[in-house]
Amino acid sequence: MEYEIILSGNDWYYLILVILILLYISYRIAKRKAGSDKVGCIGFAYVSAVYLSLCIVSIPTLVIAGSDIFKRIIYDSYDAVIVDVSSYMSEDSNGDDILMYSPIVKFTPRGSSEPIIGKLGTSSSAPFHIGDSHAVSYSSAAGKIGSSTFGSI
């Protein structure tokens, strides 16, 4: 799968600004670690590499968690009832076949008398039970139903 990063207009300025801020913070850390105003190239490069590595790991996590919080604030939440369960075969990392289950839920949006039935993108190897309650998020504009669990919709 190929991904293409498209940066246009002000995006480049923001990227350069973020890189400059990261380099400045790295310089300040290296300067404090050296204990003087002189910072060697090796020390600066080491601190920059460690700091950049930490940012590369933590920033995507913050973005994913932030998007989940954003969805919980923006989308309407409902308690849906599982009306059916679909299943399919999947393969695990060892190459073994696993039976996976996806719930089909039913709920009625606020201000509507028509119930909505939809399949969630959430799957589990543990079966869902018909009649159980499941928290869902719903975007009426996009017509999307998602589980109100981390990283869905």
C-alpha positions in Angstrom: 0.0 0.0 0.0 1.4 3.4 -1.0 0.8 6.6 0.8 1.3 10.1 -0.6 1.9 13.0 1.6 0.6 16.2 0.0 1.7 19.5 1.5 0.5 22.7 0.0 0.7 26.4 0.8 1.0 27.1 4.5 1.5 23.4 5.3 5.2 23.7 4.4 5.6 26.7 6.7 4.0 24.8 9.6 6.2 21.8 9.0 9.4 24.0 8.9 8.2 25.8 12.0 7.7 22.5 13.9 11.1 21.3 12.8 12.8 24.5 13.9 11.0 24.3 17.3 12.1 20.7 17.7 15.7 21.7 16.9 15.6 24.6 19.3 14.3 22.4 22.1 17.0 19.8 21.3 19.7 22.6 21.4 18.4 23.7 24.8 18.4 20.2 26.2 22.0 19.5 24.8 23.2 22.9 26.2 21.8 22.0 29.7 23.3 18.5 29.5 26.7 19.9 28.5 26.7 22.3 31.4 28.1 25.2 29.3 27.2 27.4 26.3 29.3 25.2 24.0 27.4 22.3 22.5 29.3 19.8 20.4 27.9 18.4 17.1 27.8 14.9 18.4 26.0 15.9 21.6 23.5 18.0 19.7 22.9 15.2 17.1 22.4 12.6 19.9 19.9 14.7 21.8 18.1 15.6 18.5 17.9 12.0 17.5 16.5 10.9 20.8 14.0 13.8 21.0 12.9 13.3 17.4 12.4 9.6 18.1 10.2 10.3 21.1 8.2 12.8 19.0 7.7 10.3 16.2 6.4 7.7 18.6 4.2 10.0 20.7 2.7 12.4 18.2 0.7 9.8 16.2 -0.6 8.4 19.5 -1.7 11.9 20.6 -3.4 12.4 17.2 -5.3 9.1 17.4 -6.4 9.7 20.9 -7.3 13.3 20.1 -9.4 12.2 17.1 -11.2 9.7 19.3 -12.0 12.5 21.8 -13.1 14.8 18.9 -15.5 12.1 17.6 -17.0 11.6 21.1 -17.6 15.4 21.3 -18.9 16.0 17.7 -20.9 12.8 17.0 -24.1 11.9 18.8 -23.8 8.9 21.1 -26.6 6.3 21.5 -27.2 3.0 23.2 -27.9 0.6 20.5 -29.2 -3.0 20.7 -27.5 -5.8 18.9 -30.1 -7.3 16.6 -27.8 -9.7 14.6 -24.2 -10.8 14.3 -22.3 -11.4 11.1 -19.3 -13.6 11.0 -16.3 -14.1 8.7 -13.1 -16.0 8.6 -9.9 -14.2 9.2 -6.2 -15.2 9.5 -4.1 -14.5 12.5 -0.4 -13.8 12.6 0.4 -17.5 12.8 -1.6 -18.3 9.7 -4.4 -20.0 11.6 -8.0 -19.3 10.6 -10.1 -17.5 13.2 -13.9 -16.9 13.1 -14.5 -13.1 13.7 -17.9 -11.6 14.7 -19.3 -8.1 13.8 -22.4 -6.8 15.5 -25.4 -5.4 13.6 -27.1 -2.8 15.8 -30.4 -0.9 15.8 -31.1 2.5 17.4 -33.3 5.5 16.9 -31.6 8.9 16.5 -32.9 11.8 18.4 -35.7 13.7 16.5 -36.4 10.7 14.3 -39.0 8.0 14.5 -37.2 5.8 12.0 -34.8 3.3 13.6 -31.4 2.9 12.0 -29.9 -0.6 11.5 -26.2 -0.9 10.6 -23.2 -3.1 10.8 -20.3 -1.8 13.0 -16.7 -1.9 11.8 -15.8 -3.5 15.1 -14.9 -7.1 15.0 -14.0 -9.6 17.8 -13.1 -13.3 18.0 -15.5 -13.4 21.0 -19.1 -13.5 19.8 -21.5 -10.6 20.4 -24.9 -11.6 21.9 -28.2 -10.5 20.3 -30.1 -8.3 22.6 -27.0 -6.8 24.4 -26.6 -3.1 24.5 -23.7 -1.5 22.7 -22.6 2.2 22.8 -22.4 3.7 19.3 -21.6 7.1 17.7 -23.6 8.3 14.8 -22.9 11.0 12.2 -26.2 12.0 10.6 -24.3 14.1 8.0 -22.1 11.3 6.9 -24.5 8.5 7.7 -21.8 6.6 9.6 -22.3 4.4 12.6 -19.3 3.5 14.7 -18.6 1.8 18.0 -17.9 4.3 20.8 -14.7 2.5 21.6 -11.2 3.7 21.0 -10.3 4.3 17.3 -13.6 3.7 15.6 -16.1 5.4 13.2 
